[in-house]
Amino acid sequence: MSKVKNLLVLPRLRVQNANAISSPMTWGFPSMSAFVGLMHALERKLLVAGINVALEKVGVICHDFEAQATEGGYIRGFHLTRNPVDKTGGTAAIVEEGRIHLDITLIFTIDTAAEESELIAEQIGEIVAGMRIAGGSVVPNHSVPNHKQRPQWVTLDDDEERRQKQFARLKRRWLPGFALTLRDDYLTEHHQTLQQQNPEASLLDAWLDLSRLNHHCALENEGQPNEKPVWQVQRPYRGWLVPIPVGYGAISDLFQPGEVTNARDAKTHFRFVESLYSMGEWVSPHRMKQPEDLLWYVDNDEEAGLYRLNNDYHLRASAQ
């Protein structure tokens, strides 16, 4: 049974020029850490505004996207800005930036109930309209009627049957769209499969193999006069799978505040990290059984040096 009590829904936000480069090795959609960062920044702004609510988890449903990149061919390039010339009159260096326009719905969980919840939802919607989402600007969405963009505070019923009906109504409003979920189970399972063929296969091999489409040539009507070769796409799992970053892993000891020269913050502990990767799956909201399926949350293990995000969709999906 779901433990979520309240959902704050910000539907059909139009975001222009969000960051499309999610990590050193992936691109195409902002990383979930960008949306968790938005949640933390929003929570701080709410405290300043006198709105005492705690945001714990965040989910993202993408309704439309438009990557600012060239179309066609095997090689694609980002649309880059032409910077002014430098002081010598020469061409200024270009820093590659990937941008994407998004039409998304954000879902936050709030454990505590509040009076005047609809008013609070409207206030939060106004605050988010003035914030950056993954580096992008929130602009009016003229492709959707205003009543479908109104922020919602949904208090889920304690009765399981009524709760399911409430969640079903929300899922219908989120269509058409896809929610990004975590599939750690696919990565682990595929790694074990590759190791049966090659004991030296690593998790990186499994991750790369799941990140691409493998074309295999087979013979049709083998041994017959009409024998011919055909190309087939080999996919170990069904679904829209994508490689995603899920956080950071430590590559150094934890340094005391001020111990590392030129650190951004001299009052906070410091540690060098690198990106952590896993597999994600875009899933239509109508396939979700409970809110936890699409929600992401912080799941750090400081002793192991892991600072990562988690999502519980794979727990239910793999059990089935």
PAKOL-964857 format. One record per residue (C-alpha): residue in three letters; z, y, x; residue number from 1. Coordinates in Angstrom, 1 decimal. Layout:
<node residu="ala" w="Z" v="Y" u="X" num="NUM"/>
...
This chain:
<node residu="met" w="0.0" v="0.0" u="0.0" num="1"/>
<node residu="ser" w="-0.9" v="3.5" u="1.2" num="2"/>
<node residu="lys" w="2.0" v="5.7" u="2.4" num="3"/>
<node residu="val" w="0.1" v="9.0" u="2.1" num="4"/>
<node residu="lys" w="1.8" v="11.3" u="-0.4" num="5"/>
<node residu="asn" w="-0.2" v="14.5" u="-0.4" num="6"/>
<node residu="leu" w="-3.8" v="15.3" u="0.7" num="7"/>
<node residu="leu" w="-5.2" v="18.7" u="1.5" num="8"/>
<node residu="val" w="-9.0" v="18.7" u="1.0" num="9"/>
<node residu="leu" w="-11.2" v="21.5" u="2.4" num="10"/>
<node residu="pro" w="-14.6" v="20.5" u="0.9" num="11"/>
<node residu="arg" w="-18.1" v="21.3" u="2.1" num="12"/>
<node residu="leu" w="-17.4" v="23.6" u="5.1" num="13"/>
<node residu="arg" w="-20.5" v="25.0" u="6.8" num="14"/>
<node residu="val" w="-20.0" v="25.2" u="10.6" num="15"/>
<node residu="gln" w="-22.6" v="26.8" u="12.8" num="16"/>
<node residu="asn" w="-23.0" v="26.1" u="16.5" num="17"/>
<node residu="ala" w="-20.2" v="23.6" u="16.9" num="18"/>
<node residu="asn" w="-20.0" v="21.7" u="20.2" num="19"/>
<node residu="ala" w="-22.3" v="18.7" u="20.1" num="20"/>
<node residu="ile" w="-21.3" v="17.4" u="23.5" num="21"/>
<node residu="ser" w="-18.2" v="15.3" u="22.7" num="22"/>
<node residu="ser" w="-17.5" v="14.0" u="26.3" num="23"/>
<node residu="pro" w="-19.2" v="13.5" u="29.7" num="24"/>
<node residu="met" w="-21.1" v="10.5" u="28.3" num="25"/>
<node residu="thr" w="-21.6" v="11.1" u="24.6" num="26"/>
<node residu="trp" w="-23.2" v="13.7" u="22.3" num="27"/>
<node residu="gly" w="-24.3" v="14.2" u="18.7" num="28"/>
<node residu="phe" w="-21.0" v="15.1" u="16.9" num="29"/>
<node residu="pro" w="-17.8" v="16.8" u="18.0" num="30"/>
<node residu="ser" w="-15.1" v="14.5" u="19.2" num="31"/>
<node residu="met" w="-12.2" v="13.8" u="16.9" num="32"/>
<node residu="ser" w="-9.8" v="15.5" u="19.4" num="33"/>
<node residu="ala" w="-11.5" v="18.7" u="18.4" num="34"/>
<node residu="phe" w="-10.5" v="18.3" u="14.8" num="35"/>
<node residu="val" w="-7.0" v="17.2" u="15.8" num="36"/>
<node residu="gly" w="-6.8" v="20.3" u="17.9" num="37"/>
<node residu="leu" w="-7.9" v="22.3" u="14.8" num="38"/>
<node residu="met" w="-5.1" v="20.7" u="12.8" num="39"/>
<node residu="his" w="-2.4" v="21.7" u="15.4" num="40"/>
<node residu="ala" w="-3.8" v="25.3" u="15.7" num="41"/>
<node residu="leu" w="-3.8" v="25.5" u="11.9" num="42"/>
<node residu="glu" w="-0.2" v="24.3" u="11.6" num="43"/>
<node residu="arg" w="0.9" v="27.1" u="14.0" num="44"/>
<node residu="lys" w="-1.0" v="29.7" u="12.0" num="45"/>
<node residu="leu" w="0.7" v="28.5" u="8.8" num="46"/>
<node residu="leu" w="4.1" v="28.9" u="10.4" num="47"/>
<node residu="val" w="3.2" v="32.5" u="11.3" num="48"/>
<node residu="ala" w="2.0" v="33.1" u="7.7" num="49"/>
<node residu="gly" w="5.3" v="31.7" u="6.3" num="50"/>
<node residu="ile" w="3.8" v="28.5" u="5.0" num="51"/>
<node residu="asn" w="6.1" v="25.7" u="6.0" num="52"/>
<node residu="val" w="4.0" v="22.5" u="5.8" num="53"/>
<node residu="ala" w="3.5" v="19.9" u="8.4" num="54"/>
<node residu="leu" w="0.0" v="18.5" u="8.9" num="55"/>
<node residu="glu" w="0.1" v="14.9" u="10.4" num="56"/>
<node residu="lys" w="-3.4" v="13.3" u="10.1" num="57"/>
<node residu="val" w="-6.9" v="14.5" u="9.8" num="58"/>
<node residu="gly" w="-10.2" v="13.0" u="8.5" num="59"/>
<node residu="val" w="-13.7" v="14.3" u="8.6" num="60"/>
<node residu="ile" w="-16.6" v="13.5" u="6.3" num="61"/>
<node residu="cys" w="-20.0" v="14.7" u="7.5" num="62"/>
<node residu="his" w="-22.5" v="15.6" u="4.7" num="63"/>
<node residu="asp" w="-25.2" v="17.1" u="6.8" num="64"/>
<node residu="phe" w="-26.0" v="17.9" u="10.4" num="65"/>
<node residu="glu" w="-28.6" v="19.7" u="12.4" num="66"/>
<node residu="ala" w="-28.5" v="19.2" u="16.1" num="67"/>
<node residu="gln" w="-29.9" v="22.2" u="18.0" num="68"/>
<node residu="ala" w="-32.2" v="20.0" u="20.2" num="69"/>
<node residu="thr" w="-35.9" v="19.4" u="20.6" num="70"/>
<node residu="glu" w="-37.5" v="16.8" u="18.2" num="71"/>
<node residu="gly" w="-39.9" v="14.0" u="19.0" num="72"/>
<node residu="gly" w="-40.5" v="11.9" u="22.1" num="73"/>
<node residu="tyr" w="-38.1" v="9.8" u="24.1" num="74"/>
<node residu="ile" w="-36.5" v="12.7" u="26.0" num="75"/>
<node residu="arg" w="-34.7" v="15.4" u="24.1" num="76"/>
<node residu="gly" w="-33.3" v="18.7" u="25.3" num="77"/>
<node residu="phe" w="-30.8" v="21.2" u="23.9" num="78"/>
<node residu="his" w="-31.9" v="24.6" u="22.7" num="79"/>
<node residu="leu" w="-30.3" v="26.9" u="25.3" num="80"/>
<node residu="thr" w="-29.7" v="30.6" u="25.2" num="81"/>
<node residu="arg" w="-31.6" v="32.8" u="27.6" num="82"/>
<node residu="asn" w="-29.0" v="34.8" u="29.6" num="83"/>
<node residu="pro" w="-29.7" v="38.3" u="30.9" num="84"/>
<node residu="val" w="-30.7" v="38.7" u="34.6" num="85"/>
<node residu="asp" w="-28.0" v="39.0" u="37.2" num="86"/>
<node residu="lys" w="-27.2" v="42.2" u="39.2" num="87"/>
<node residu="thr" w="-30.0" v="41.3" u="41.7" num="88"/>
<node residu="gly" w="-32.6" v="41.1" u="39.0" num="89"/>
<node residu="gly" w="-32.9" v="37.3" u="39.4" num="90"/>
<node residu="thr" w="-32.6" v="34.7" u="36.7" num="91"/>
<node residu="ala" w="-29.0" v="33.9" u="35.8" num="92"/>
<node residu="ala" w="-27.8" v="30.3" u="36.0" num="93"/>
<node residu="ile" w="-28.0" v="28.4" u="32.8" num="94"/>
<node residu="val" w="-24.9" v="26.4" u="31.7" num="95"/>
<node residu="glu" w="-26.1" v="23.7" u="29.4" num="96"/>
<node residu="glu" w="-24.4" v="23.9" u="26.0" num="97"/>
<node residu="gly" w="-25.1" v="21.5" u="23.1" num="98"/>
<node residu="arg" w="-24.8" v="23.0" u="19.7" num="99"/>
<node residu="ile" w="-24.9" v="21.5" u="16.2" num="100"/>
<node residu="his" w="-24.7" v="22.9" u="12.6" num="101"/>
<node residu="leu" w="-22.5" v="20.8" u="10.3" num="102"/>
<node residu="asp" w="-21.7" v="20.5" u="6.6" num="103"/>
<node residu="ile" w="-18.3" v="18.7" u="6.6" num="104"/>
<node residu="thr" w="-15.2" v="18.0" u="4.5" num="105"/>
<node residu="leu" w="-11.8" v="18.1" u="6.1" num="106"/>
<node residu="ile" w="-8.9" v="16.0" u="4.8" num="107"/>
<node residu="phe" w="-5.3" v="16.6" u="6.0" num="108"/>
<node residu="thr" w="-2.2" v="14.7" u="5.1" num="109"/>
<node residu="ile" w="1.1" v="16.5" u="4.2" num="110"/>
<node residu="asp" w="4.2" v="14.4" u="3.8" num="111"/>
<node residu="thr" w="6.4" v="17.1" u="2.0" num="112"/>
<node residu="ala" w="5.7" v="18.3" u="-1.5" num="113"/>
<node residu="ala" w="5.5" v="22.1" u="-2.1" num="114"/>
<node residu="glu" w="5.7" v="24.4" u="-5.0" num="115"/>
<node residu="glu" w="2.6" v="26.4" u="-5.9" num="116"/>
<node residu="ser" w="0.5" v="23.9" u="-4.0" num="117"/>
<node residu="glu" w="-2.8" v="25.2" u="-5.4" num="118"/>
<node residu="leu" w="-1.9" v="28.7" u="-4.1" num="119"/>
<node residu="ile" w="-1.1" v="27.3" u="-0.7" num="120"/>
<node residu="ala" w="-4.3" v="25.3" u="-0.6" num="121"/>
<node residu="glu" w="-6.3" v="28.6" u="-1.3" num="122"/>
<node residu="gln" w="-4.3" v="30.4" u="1.5" num="123"/>
<node residu="ile" w="-5.1" v="27.6" u="3.9" num="124"/>
<node residu="gly" w="-8.7" v="27.7" u="3.0" num="125"/>
<node residu="glu" w="-8.8" v="31.4" u="3.8" num="126"/>
<node residu="ile" w="-7.1" v="30.8" u="7.1" num="127"/>
<node residu="val" w="-9.5" v="28.1" u="8.1" num="128"/>
<node residu="ala" w="-12.5" v="30.3" u="7.2" num="129"/>
<node residu="gly" w="-11.4" v="32.6" u="10.1" num="130"/>
<node residu="met" w="-10.9" v="29.8" u="12.6" num="131"/>
<node residu="arg" w="-13.2" v="28.0" u="15.0" num="132"/>
<node residu="ile" w="-14.0" v="24.3" u="14.3" num="133"/>
<node residu="ala" w="-15.0" v="22.5" u="17.5" num="134"/>
<node residu="gly" w="-16.1" v="25.8" u="18.9" num="135"/>
<node residu="gly" w="-18.3" v="26.6" u="15.8" num="136"/>
<node residu="ser" w="-18.0" v="29.4" u="13.3" num="137"/>
<node residu="val" w="-17.2" v="28.8" u="9.6" num="138"/>
<node residu="val" w="-19.9" v="30.5" u="7.4" num="139"/>
<node residu="pro" w="-20.5" v="30.6" u="3.7" num="140"/>
<node residu="asn" w="-22.2" v="27.5" u="2.4" num="141"/>
<node residu="his" w="-24.9" v="28.6" u="0.0" num="142"/>
<node residu="ser" w="-26.3" v="25.1" u="-0.6" num="143"/>
<node residu="val" w="-23.2" v="24.1" u="-2.6" num="144"/>
<node residu="pro" w="-21.8" v="25.8" u="-5.8" num="145"/>
<node residu="asn" w="-18.6" v="27.7" u="-5.2" num="146"/>
<node residu="his" w="-16.5" v="25.4" u="-7.5" num="147"/>
<node residu="lys" w="-17.3" v="22.5" u="-5.2" num="148"/>
<node residu="gln" w="-16.0" v="24.4" u="-2.2" num="149"/>
<node residu="arg" w="-12.6" v="25.1" u="-3.6" num="150"/>
<node residu="pro" w="-9.7" v="23.8" u="-1.5" num="151"/>
<node residu="gln" w="-7.6" v="21.1" u="-3.2" num="152"/>
<node residu="trp" w="-4.0" v="19.9" u="-2.9" num="153"/>
<node residu="val" w="-3.9" v="16.4" u="-4.2" num="154"/>
<node residu="thr" w="-0.5" v="14.8" u="-4.9" num="155"/>
<node residu="leu" w="-1.0" v="11.0" u="-5.0" num="156"/>
<node residu="asp" w="0.9" v="9.1" u="-7.7" num="157"/>
<node residu="asp" w="3.5" v="6.5" u="-6.8" num="158"/>
<node residu="asp" w="2.0" v="4.0" u="-9.2" num="159"/>
<node residu="glu" w="-0.6" v="2.0" u="-7.3" num="160"/>
<node residu="glu" w="-3.2" v="1.9" u="-10.2" num="161"/>
<node residu="arg" w="-3.1" v="5.6" u="-10.8" num="162"/>
<node residu="arg" w="-3.2" v="6.3" u="-7.1" num="163"/>
<node residu="gln" w="-6.4" v="4.2" u="-6.8" num="164"/>
<node residu="lys" w="-8.0" v="6.1" u="-9.7" num="165"/>
<node residu="gln" w="-7.1" v="9.4" u="-8.0" num="166"/>
<node residu="phe" w="-8.6" v="8.3" u="-4.7" num="167"/>
<node residu="ala" w="-11.7" v="7.0" u="-6.5" num="168"/>
<node residu="arg" w="-12.3" v="10.5" u="-8.0" num="169"/>
<node residu="leu" w="-12.0" v="12.0" u="-4.5" num="170"/>
<node residu="lys" w="-14.4" v="9.5" u="-3.0" num="171"/>
<node residu="arg" w="-17.1" v="10.4" u="-5.6" num="172"/>
<node residu="arg" w="-16.8" v="14.1" u="-4.7" num="173"/>
<node residu="trp" w="-17.3" v="13.3" u="-1.0" num="174"/>
<node residu="leu" w="-20.7" v="11.6" u="-1.6" num="175"/>
<node residu="pro" w="-23.2" v="11.8" u="-0.1" num="176"/>
<node residu="gly" w="-21.5" v="11.7" u="3.3" num="177"/>
<node residu="phe" w="-20.1" v="9.5" u="6.0" num="178"/>
<node residu="ala" w="-16.7" v="9.3" u="7.6" num="179"/>
<node residu="leu" w="-16.2" v="8.5" u="11.3" num="180"/>
<node residu="thr" w="-13.9" v="5.5" u="11.8" num="181"/>
<node residu="leu" w="-12.6" v="3.6" u="14.8" num="182"/>
<node residu="arg" w="-13.9" v="0.1" u="15.7" num="183"/>
<node residu="asp" w="-11.8" v="-1.0" u="18.7" num="184"/>
<node residu="asp" w="-12.0" v="-4.5" u="17.3" num="185"/>
<node residu="tyr" w="-15.8" v="-4.6" u="17.8" num="186"/>
<node residu="leu" w="-15.5" v="-3.6" u="21.4" num="187"/>
<node residu="thr" w="-12.8" v="-6.2" u="22.2" num="188"/>
<node residu="glu" w="-14.7" v="-9.0" u="20.4" num="189"/>
<node residu="his" w="-18.0" v="-8.1" u="22.0" num="190"/>
<node residu="his" w="-16.4" v="-8.1" u="25.4" num="191"/>
<node residu="gln" w="-15.1" v="-11.6" u="24.8" num="192"/>
<node residu="thr" w="-18.6" v="-12.7" u="23.7" num="193"/>
<node residu="leu" w="-20.2" v="-11.3" u="26.9" num="194"/>
<node residu="gln" w="-17.6" v="-12.9" u="29.1" num="195"/>
<node residu="gln" w="-18.6" v="-16.3" u="27.7" num="196"/>
<node residu="gln" w="-22.1" v="-15.7" u="29.0" num="197"/>
<node residu="asn" w="-21.0" v="-13.8" u="32.2" num="198"/>
<node residu="pro" w="-17.3" v="-14.1" u="33.2" num="199"/>
<node residu="glu" w="-17.7" v="-10.8" u="35.3" num="200"/>
<node residu="ala" w="-18.8" v="-8.8" u="32.2" num="201"/>
<node residu="ser" w="-16.5" v="-5.7" u="31.8" num="202"/>
<node residu="leu" w="-15.5" v="-3.5" u="28.9" num="203"/>
<node residu="leu" w="-18.0" v="-1.0" u="30.1" num="204"/>
<node residu="asp" w="-20.8" v="-3.6" u="29.8" num="205"/>
<node residu="ala" w="-19.7" v="-4.3" u="26.2" num="206"/>
<node residu="trp" w="-19.5" v="-0.6" u="25.4" num="207"/>
<node residu="leu" w="-23.0" v="0.1" u="26.7" num="208"/>
<node residu="asp" w="-24.4" v="-3.0" u="25.0" num="209"/>
<node residu="leu" w="-23.0" v="-1.8" u="21.6" num="210"/>
<node residu="ser" w="-24.2" v="1.8" u="22.2" num="211"/>
<node residu="arg" w="-27.9" v="0.9" u="22.3" num="212"/>
<node residu="leu" w="-30.5" v="-1.1" u="20.4" num="213"/>
<node residu="asn" w="-31.6" v="-4.2" u="22.2" num="214"/>
<node residu="his" w="-35.2" v="-5.3" u="21.6" num="215"/>
<node residu="his" w="-35.9" v="-9.0" u="22.0" num="216"/>
<node residu="cys" w="-39.4" v="-10.6" u="22.1" num="217"/>
<node residu="ala" w="-39.7" v="-13.9" u="20.2" num="218"/>
<node residu="leu" w="-42.6" v="-16.1" u="19.3" num="219"/>
<node residu="glu" w="-43.6" v="-16.3" u="15.6" num="220"/>
<node residu="asn" w="-45.2" v="-19.6" u="14.5" num="221"/>
<node residu="glu" w="-44.6" v="-21.1" u="18.0" num="222"/>
<node residu="gly" w="-46.9" v="-24.0" u="18.9" num="223"/>
<node residu="gln" w="-49.4" v="-23.2" u="16.1" num="224"/>
<node residu="pro" w="-52.9" v="-21.6" u="16.3" num="225"/>
<node residu="asn" w="-51.5" v="-18.3" u="14.7" num="226"/>
<node residu="glu" w="-48.7" v="-18.0" u="17.3" num="227"/>
<node residu="lys" w="-48.0" v="-14.4" u="18.1" num="228"/>
<node residu="pro" w="-45.2" v="-12.5" u="19.9" num="229"/>
<node residu="val" w="-42.9" v="-10.2" u="17.7" num="230"/>
<node residu="trp" w="-40.3" v="-7.7" u="18.8" num="231"/>
<node residu="gln" w="-36.9" v="-8.0" u="17.1" num="232"/>
<node residu="val" w="-33.9" v="-5.7" u="17.3" num="233"/>
<node residu="gln" w="-30.7" v="-7.5" u="18.2" num="234"/>
<node residu="arg" w="-27.5" v="-6.1" u="16.8" num="235"/>
<node residu="pro" w="-24.3" v="-8.1" u="17.1" num="236"/>
<node residu="tyr" w="-22.7" v="-6.2" u="14.2" num="237"/>
<node residu="arg" w="-23.9" v="-4.5" u="11.0" num="238"/>
<node residu="gly" w="-23.2" v="-0.8" u="10.4" num="239"/>
<node residu="trp" w="-23.9" v="2.6" u="11.9" num="240"/>
<node residu="leu" w="-22.1" v="2.1" u="15.3" num="241"/>
<node residu="val" w="-21.7" v="5.0" u="17.8" num="242"/>
<node residu="pro" w="-20.0" v="5.4" u="21.2" num="243"/>
<node residu="ile" w="-17.1" v="7.9" u="20.9" num="244"/>
<node residu="pro" w="-14.4" v="9.4" u="23.1" num="245"/>
<node residu="val" w="-10.9" v="8.7" u="21.8" num="246"/>
<node residu="gly" w="-8.7" v="10.6" u="24.2" num="247"/>
<node residu="tyr" w="-7.7" v="10.7" u="27.8" num="248"/>
<node residu="gly" w="-6.2" v="8.3" u="30.4" num="249"/>
<node residu="ala" w="-4.1" v="9.3" u="33.4" num="250"/>
<node residu="ile" w="-5.6" v="9.1" u="36.9" num="251"/>
<node residu="ser" w="-2.6" v="10.7" u="38.7" num="252"/>
<node residu="asp" w="1.2" v="10.9" u="38.5" num="253"/>
<node residu="leu" w="2.9" v="13.4" u="36.2" num="254"/>
<node residu="phe" w="3.6" v="16.6" u="38.1" num="255"/>
<node residu="gln" w="6.4" v="19.0" u="37.4" num="256"/>
<node residu="pro" w="5.7" v="22.4" u="36.0" num="257"/>
<node residu="gly" w="4.3" v="24.8" u="38.6" num="258"/>
<node residu="glu" w="3.8" v="22.0" u="41.2" num="259"/>
<node residu="val" w="0.0" v="22.0" u="40.9" num="260"/>
<node residu="thr" w="-1.6" v="25.2" u="42.2" num="261"/>
<node residu="asn" w="-3.8" v="27.2" u="39.8" num="262"/>
<node residu="ala" w="-2.8" v="25.1" u="36.7" num="263"/>
<node residu="arg" w="-3.4" v="26.9" u="33.5" num="264"/>
<node residu="asp" w="0.2" v="26.7" u="32.3" num="265"/>
<node residu="ala" w="3.0" v="26.9" u="34.9" num="266"/>
<node residu="lys" w="5.7" v="25.8" u="32.4" num="267"/>
<node residu="thr" w="4.2" v="22.5" u="31.3" num="268"/>
<node residu="his" w="4.0" v="19.2" u="33.0" num="269"/>
<node residu="phe" w="0.6" v="18.5" u="34.6" num="270"/>
<node residu="arg" w="-1.5" v="15.3" u="35.0" num="271"/>
<node residu="phe" w="-5.1" v="14.6" u="36.0" num="272"/>
<node residu="val" w="-6.9" v="12.6" u="33.3" num="273"/>
<node residu="glu" w="-10.4" v="11.2" u="32.5" num="274"/>
<node residu="ser" w="-12.0" v="10.4" u="29.1" num="275"/>
<node residu="leu" w="-11.3" v="7.2" u="27.2" num="276"/>
<node residu="tyr" w="-14.1" v="5.7" u="25.2" num="277"/>
<node residu="ser" w="-14.4" v="3.3" u="22.3" num="278"/>
<node residu="met" w="-16.7" v="2.5" u="19.5" num="279"/>
<node residu="gly" w="-16.9" v="4.3" u="16.2" num="280"/>
<node residu="glu" w="-18.6" v="3.5" u="12.9" num="281"/>
<node residu="trp" w="-19.9" v="5.9" u="10.3" num="282"/>
<node residu="val" w="-18.7" v="4.6" u="6.9" num="283"/>
<node residu="ser" w="-19.6" v="5.9" u="3.4" num="284"/>
<node residu="pro" w="-16.4" v="7.1" u="1.6" num="285"/>
<node residu="his" w="-17.1" v="4.8" u="-1.3" num="286"/>
<node residu="arg" w="-16.2" v="1.8" u="1.0" num="287"/>
<node residu="met" w="-12.8" v="3.2" u="1.7" num="288"/>
<node residu="lys" w="-9.9" v="1.4" u="0.0" num="289"/>
<node residu="gln" w="-7.1" v="3.9" u="0.9" num="290"/>
<node residu="pro" w="-6.8" v="7.3" u="2.6" num="291"/>
<node residu="glu" w="-5.6" v="5.8" u="5.9" num="292"/>
<node residu="asp" w="-9.1" v="4.3" u="6.3" num="293"/>
<node residu="leu" w="-10.6" v="7.7" u="7.3" num="294"/>
<node residu="leu" w="-7.6" v="9.5" u="8.8" num="295"/>
<node residu="trp" w="-7.0" v="10.0" u="12.5" num="296"/>
<node residu="tyr" w="-3.7" v="10.6" u="14.2" num="297"/>
<node residu="val" w="-2.2" v="11.0" u="17.7" num="298"/>
<node residu="asp" w="-1.0" v="7.7" u="19.2" num="299"/>
<node residu="asn" w="0.1" v="8.5" u="22.8" num="300"/>
<node residu="asp" w="1.7" v="6.1" u="25.3" num="301"/>
<node residu="glu" w="3.0" v="8.4" u="28.0" num="302"/>
<node residu="glu" w="4.5" v="5.6" u="30.1" num="303"/>
<node residu="ala" w="1.1" v="3.9" u="30.3" num="304"/>
<node residu="gly" w="-0.6" v="7.3" u="30.8" num="305"/>
<node residu="leu" w="-2.6" v="7.1" u="27.6" num="306"/>
<node residu="tyr" w="-3.2" v="10.2" u="25.4" num="307"/>
<node residu="arg" w="-5.4" v="9.0" u="22.7" num="308"/>
<node residu="leu" w="-6.2" v="9.1" u="19.0" num="309"/>
<node residu="asn" w="-6.1" v="6.2" u="16.6" num="310"/>
<node residu="asn" w="-7.5" v="5.3" u="13.2" num="311"/>
<node residu="asp" w="-6.5" v="2.3" u="11.1" num="312"/>
<node residu="tyr" w="-9.8" v="1.4" u="9.4" num="313"/>
<node residu="his" w="-10.5" v="-1.4" u="11.8" num="314"/>
<node residu="leu" w="-7.2" v="-3.1" u="10.9" num="315"/>
<node residu="arg" w="-8.2" v="-3.6" u="7.3" num="316"/>
<node residu="ala" w="-11.9" v="-4.2" u="8.0" num="317"/>
<node residu="ser" w="-11.3" v="-6.9" u="10.7" num="318"/>
<node residu="ala" w="-8.8" v="-8.6" u="8.4" num="319"/>
<node residu="gln" w="-11.5" v="-9.0" u="5.8" num="320"/>
